[in-house]
Amino acid sequence: MYSEKVIEHFLHPQHVGTIEDADGFGKAGGGDRCPEDIAYVWIRVADGRIAEIKHKTLGCPVAIAASSVTCDMALGKTLDEALDITPEVVIEALGGVPERKKDSTVGPRALQQAIADYRARRE
């Protein structure tokens, strides 16, 4: 049912935790199809790049794995590069997910919210 990559990141998620005094914070849920899935993402930015990223994700294996992969992909990227990490990109990196679980990829949306929060704080 799930790819090896989903199982790996579900059983051993990376970047779990919070960042005190984070530069940006985002939150995203799975919507009507996956209301139990929710991701919280914190970022610290240095020299225009994501220097540190953490997440706490509640939900199914896809939600947790997607947040873990999102953080792996975002670390070290510029904010604009990180915005290119979409649910579709993460699903591909995970080796695919069941169609009914696509809305569970909440990590990229939480990252986008964290970047928006970071930018709003600097305006």
Disulfide bonds with the S-S distance in Angstrom:
none
